[in-house]
Amino acid sequence: MEVTAVMARVAIVAVPLLVAVVLHEVAHGAVAYACGDPTAARAGRLTLNPIAHIDPVGSILVPGLLVLFASPFVFGWAKPVPIDPRWFRRPRMDGLLVAIAGPGTNLTLAALSAVALGALAAAQPTVTTVFLRSVAAQSVVINCVLAVFNLLPIPPLDGGRVLAAVLPPWGVQALAQLERFGFIIVLLLMMNTNILQRLVRPVLAWYQALAQQVAG
């Protein structure tokens, strides 16, 4: 891939990726705060300033390498917001709400991006509208990937937290034992993009259909 092409793709990917990962983490912290946990607020993490959330590996290195090697999907992550469930008034329910807040935000962003993509597709093609269309299309993909990936029922992903909130006590204990290997499982999934593509494709198709409906 030529240097100019890489730079162009970085420009198109960087904005929606930063928005996706920052709002994902802020959503976790905001819902935790609403449930009684002030930890993220006290740490200064309920801010939209990306500098407070950027993780050198997850926000820069990993997505940069994916762009460089022309991966079909680009994704990343921000620094997790600190959560202390001891503050929760309803531990299981509040834990569930906090866990789904991040992926739920990404699915909402994907819907908004699909609507924007459809509207831009019907607009007069100019340099600006073509660029914004590319950003919106990339935003749909990035947010779908982040939502689906994070909802996998593997600790420490959000899906693992969701599962822990609905399992009986013995199931939570078994899941806690799995968490020791969770990071290794996550790494293996990240390296096998074919699995991720199969999981994301049906969700992505729904949002693409939404964009087409808006475009008419």
Sequence and secondary structure as in RCSB ss.txt:
>XXXX:A:sequence
MEVTAVMARVAIVAVPLLVAVVLHEVAHGAVAYACGDPTAARAGRLTLNPIAHIDPVGSILVPGLLVLFASPFVF
GWAKPVPIDPRWFRRPRMDGLLVAIAGPGTNLTLAALSAVALGALAAAQPTVTTVFLRSVAAQSVVINCVLAVFN
LLPIPPLDGGRVLAAVLPPWGVQALAQLERFGFIIVLLLMMNTNILQRLVRPVLAWYQALAQQVAG
>XXXX:A:secstr
  HHHHHHHHHHHHHHHHHHHHHHHHHHHHHHHHTT  HHHHTT S   GGGT  IIIIIIHHHHHHHTT S   
         GGG SSHHHHHHHHHHHHHHHHHHHHHHHHHHHHHHHTS   HHHHHHHHHHHHHHHHHHHHHHHH
TSS TTSHHHHHHHHHS HHHHHHHHHHHHHHHHHHHHHHH HHHHHHHHHHHHHHHHHHHHHHH 
